[in-house]
């Protein structure tokens, strides 16, 4: 299942509105089929893995990160039916599909055909892997990751605005990897106007996975049409939105990467729309610099506690990355 989850990550940020699923087929201790959901959402992971396994899928064990779909589609057959036809010995599923068109029906179809089904293996990891799909289903919006790159004393720039570079090359490369795993990247109006950031992916082999660009501005309509924002020569014109809540209307975007600046980051935090926080901290002190955040709507200090839980921490060269997840009530 861990291998299936690793395969699923290859599709992250490329499969919306479908989930990024991974599948591994094992027979007699040997992997005979591997697959992950392809760009655009089809073919599904199970179809790819079964195509690779061929007749070897009969009597095999299938590991898949999400319940095989049970609904018909013009884009391809139901994966539950493909598995029934392949006659595996057992199907191990990490997570039940919340899509009401499947939601247990895929498992029921497999069991009715005499296939053993096991559920729940590495469930938490699967939920994290498909956070975009699950957040869209549960909350009607993309899963939001906020990136902050700061000095030890919480500054994102010197007082005069100089900010290149706070973190080192390893941390910046990691940011580009994260960009490649999101369908869209967002910055605030001031960051876009002053810095004119590329917001693309500049890692060898991943250049084609640059996300769609979005600019947050309370005056989105006026700014988009204004003379200071003439993008006639820009082949990747950004999408403009007027509020963080407007991300719910973004089509085929299940993973959103919020990258700057302080006002945009604060607006998403104040709206409680940040699900994951990437905090890159460089071993430097700036002093009277520009803070990473503005007002985020806390009424009192007690409200700040219990909101975030540490998921991961690592060194990237001389810089430290800490990954936090929003602690939310289920449902």
C-alpha positions in Angstrom: 0.0 0.0 0.0 2.9 2.3 0.7 4.0 1.8 -2.9 0.5 2.5 -4.2 0.5 5.8 -2.2 3.9 6.7 -3.7 2.4 6.1 -7.2 -0.7 8.2 -6.3 1.6 11.2 -5.6 2.7 11.2 -9.2 -0.8 12.3 -10.2 -1.3 14.9 -7.4 -2.3 18.2 -8.9 -3.1 16.7 -12.3 -6.3 14.6 -12.0 -9.0 17.1 -10.7 -11.9 16.7 -10.4 -11.0 13.0 -10.0 -8.9 11.8 -7.1 -5.2 10.9 -7.5 -5.2 7.2 -6.9 -2.4 4.6 -6.9 -2.7 0.8 -7.5 -0.2 -2.1 -7.1 -1.0 -5.7 -8.1 1.1 -8.4 -6.5 1.2 -12.1 -7.4 3.4 -14.8 -5.7 5.4 -12.0 -4.0 6.1 -10.1 -7.3 4.7 -6.9 -8.5 2.9 -7.6 -11.8 1.0 -4.3 -12.3 1.3 -0.7 -11.2 -0.8 2.3 -12.1 -1.8 5.8 -11.0 -4.6 8.1 -12.2 -3.5 9.9 -15.3 -3.6 13.6 -16.1 -7.2 14.8 -16.5 -8.5 11.9 -14.4 -8.5 9.1 -16.8 -7.6 6.3 -17.2 -8.0 5.4 -13.5 -5.2 3.8 -11.5 -6.8 0.3 -11.5 -7.3 0.3 -15.2 -3.6 1.1 -15.8 -2.4 -1.5 -13.3 -4.7 -4.2 -14.7 -3.6 -3.4 -18.2 0.0 -4.0 -17.2 -0.7 -7.1 -15.2 -2.8 -8.8 -17.9 -3.7 -12.4 -17.1 -1.3 -12.3 -14.1 -4.0 -10.3 -12.2 -6.0 -13.6 -11.7 -5.5 -14.8 -8.2 -3.4 -11.8 -7.3 -3.6 -9.3 -4.5 -4.6 -5.7 -5.5 -3.6 -2.8 -3.3 -5.5 0.5 -4.1 -5.6 3.8 -2.2 -9.3 4.4 -2.9 -12.3 2.2 -3.3 -12.7 1.2 -6.9 -15.4 3.3 -8.6 -18.7 1.6 -9.3 -20.4 4.0 -11.6 -20.5 4.0 -15.3 -18.8 6.8 -17.3 -18.5 7.8 -20.9 -14.8 8.1 -20.2 -14.2 4.5 -19.1 -15.7 1.4 -17.4 -16.2 1.2 -13.7 -13.0 -0.1 -12.0 -15.0 -2.4 -9.8 -16.2 -4.2 -12.9 -12.7 -4.4 -14.3 -11.5 -6.0 -11.1 -14.4 -8.5 -11.0 -13.5 -9.5 -14.6 -9.8 -9.9 -13.7 -10.6 -12.3 -10.8 -8.0 -11.2 -8.2 -7.8 -13.2 -5.0 -8.0 -10.1 -2.8 -8.4 -6.3 -3.0 -7.0 -4.2 -0.2 -8.4 -0.7 0.0 -7.1 2.2 2.0 -10.1 4.5 1.9 -13.8 4.3 1.0 -14.8 6.6 -1.8 -17.1 9.4 -0.5 -18.5 9.9 -4.0 -22.2 8.9 -3.5 -22.1 7.1 -6.9 -19.7 4.6 -5.3 -19.5 5.0 -1.5 -19.4 1.3 -0.6 -20.9 0.1 -3.8 -17.5 -0.8 -5.3 -16.7 -2.9 -2.3 -20.1 -4.6 -2.3 -19.7 -5.5 -6.0 -16.3 -7.1 -5.4 -17.6 -9.1 -2.4 -20.6 -10.2 -4.3 -18.3 -11.6 -7.0 -16.4 -13.7 -4.4 -13.4 -11.3 -4.1 -12.0 -10.8 -0.6 -11.9 -7.2 0.4 -9.9 -5.6 3.2 -10.4 -1.9 4.2 -8.5 0.7 6.1 -4.8 -0.1 5.5 -2.9 3.2 5.8 -6.2 5.1 5.8 -4.6 8.3 7.3 -1.9 8.4 4.7 -4.5 7.9 1.9 -6.6 10.8 3.3 -3.5 13.0 3.2 -2.6 11.9 -0.3 -6.1 12.7 -1.6 -6.6 15.8 0.5 -7.6 17.9 -2.5 -10.4 15.5 -3.7 -11.6 14.9 -0.1 -11.7 18.7 0.8 -13.6 19.5 -2.4 -16.1 16.8 -1.5 -16.4 17.7 2.2 -16.1 21.5 2.0 -16.8 22.5 -1.5 -13.5 24.1 -2.1 -9.8 23.3 -2.9 -7.4 22.1 -0.3 -5.2 25.1 0.6 -1.5 25.1 1.4 0.1 28.3 2.6 3.8 28.8 2.2 5.8 31.1 4.4 9.5 31.7 4.1 10.9 33.7 7.0 13.9 34.6 9.0 14.2 33.3 12.6 12.5 36.5 13.8 9.5 36.1 11.5 10.4 38.5 8.7 9.8 37.9 5.0 11.9 40.9 3.8 14.0 43.8 5.0 12.1 47.0 5.8 13.0 48.3 2.3 11.3 45.2 0.7 14.5 43.3 -0.2 13.6 39.6 0.0 15.8 37.6 -2.4 16.9 35.3 -1.0 15.9 34.6 2.6 16.1 30.8 2.2 18.8 28.8 0.3 18.7 26.8 -2.9 17.5 23.6 -1.3 14.4 25.2 0.3 13.6 27.1 -3.0 13.8 23.8 -4.9 11.4 22.2 -2.5 9.0 25.1 -3.1 9.1 24.4 -6.8 8.4 20.7 -6.1 5.4 21.8 -4.1 4.2 24.1 -6.9 4.2 21.1 -9.2 1.8 19.2 -6.9 -0.9 21.9 -7.1 -3.3 22.9 -9.9 -3.1 26.6 -9.0 -0.9 29.1 -7.2 -2.1 32.3 -5.7 -0.4 35.6 -4.7 -1.8 39.0 -3.6 -2.2 42.0 -5.9 0.8 43.9 -4.5 3.1 40.9 -4.9 2.0 40.4 -8.5 2.3 44.1 -9.3 5.7 44.8 -7.7 7.6 41.5 -8.0 5.9 40.1 -11.2 6.8 36.6 -10.0 6.9 33.8 -12.6 5.1 31.3 -10.2 6.2 28.5 -12.5 8.1 25.2 -11.9 11.8 25.4 -12.7 12.9 21.9 -11.8 14.3 19.7 -14.6 11.7 17.5 -16.0 8.8 19.2 -14.2 8.6 22.4 -16.2 5.4 21.3 -17.8 3.7 21.1 -14.4 3.6 24.8 -13.7 0.3 25.6 -11.9 -2.4 28.0 -13.1 -1.8 31.5 -11.6 -4.3 33.4 -9.5 -4.2 36.9 -8.1 -6.2 37.9 -5.1 -7.4 41.5 -5.1 -10.4 43.1 -3.5 -10.7 45.2 -6.7 -10.2 42.2 -9.0 -12.4 43.4 -11.9 -10.9 46.9 -12.0 -7.3 45.6 -11.6 -7.7 43.1 -14.3 -8.8 45.7 -16.8 -6.6 48.5 -15.5 -3.7 50.0 -17.5 -1.1 49.0 -14.9 -2.0 45.3 -15.5 -1.6 44.8 -19.2 -0.9 41.1 -19.8 -1.2 41.2 -23.6 2.3 39.9 -23.9 1.9 37.3 -21.1 0.8 33.9 -22.5 -0.1 32.7 -19.0 -2.6 35.4 -17.9 -3.7 35.0 -14.3 -7.2 34.5 -13.0 -8.3 37.3 -10.7 -10.5 36.7 -7.6 -11.9 39.2 -5.1 -11.8 37.2 -1.9 -10.4 34.0 -0.4 -13.9 32.5 -0.4 -14.0 32.8 -4.2 -11.7 29.8 -4.5 -14.8 27.6 -4.2 -15.8 28.5 -7.7 -12.5 27.6 -9.3 -13.1 24.7 -11.7 -10.8 21.7 -11.8 -8.6 23.0 -9.0 -8.5 20.8 -5.9 -5.1 21.9 -4.6 -4.3 25.6 -4.2 -0.8 26.9 -3.2 -0.9 30.3 -1.5 2.6 31.8 -1.8 2.4 35.5 -1.0 2.5 38.2 0.3 1.6 38.9 3.9 -1.8 40.4 3.2 -2.9 37.5 1.0 -1.6 35.0 3.6 -3.4 36.8 6.4 -6.7 37.0 4.4 -6.7 33.2 4.0 -5.9 32.6 7.6 -8.5 35.1 8.8 -11.1 33.2 6.6 -9.9 29.9 8.1 -9.3 28.5 4.7 -5.7 27.2 5.2 -5.5 23.5 5.6 -1.7 23.0 5.5 1.1 25.3 6.4 4.7 25.1 5.0 7.0 27.2 7.2 10.5 27.5 5.8 12.8 29.2 8.3 16.3 30.5 7.4 19.0 30.8 10.2 19.2 34.6 9.9 17.9 37.6 11.8 16.6 40.6 10.0 15.4 42.9 12.8 13.1 45.7 11.7 11.8 43.8 8.6 8.5 43.2 7.1 6.4 40.6 9.1 5.1 37.4 7.5 1.5 38.1 8.5 -0.9 41.0 9.2 -4.1 40.8 11.2 -5.7 37.3 11.1 -8.8 38.0 13.1 -7.9 36.5 16.5 -10.1 37.9 19.2 -7.8 36.8 22.1 -4.6 34.8 22.5 -6.4 31.6 23.6 -8.0 31.4 20.1 -4.5 30.8 18.7 -3.9 27.6 20.6 -4.9 24.1 19.3 -5.3 25.2 15.7 -2.2 23.6 14.2 -0.5 20.2 14.6 3.0 19.5 13.4 3.1 16.8 10.8 6.7 16.9 9.5 10.0 18.7 10.1 13.2 18.4 8.2 16.3 20.3 7.2 16.7 21.6 3.7 20.3 22.6 3.5 20.7 25.2 6.2 17.0 26.0 6.4 14.4 24.2 8.4 11.0 23.2 7.0 8.1 22.6 9.3 4.8 21.2 8.0 1.6 21.9 10.0 -1.9 20.7 9.4 -5.1 22.5 10.5 -6.7 20.7 13.4 -10.4 20.6 12.5 -13.4 18.8 13.9 -14.5 16.0 11.7 -17.6 16.4 9.5 
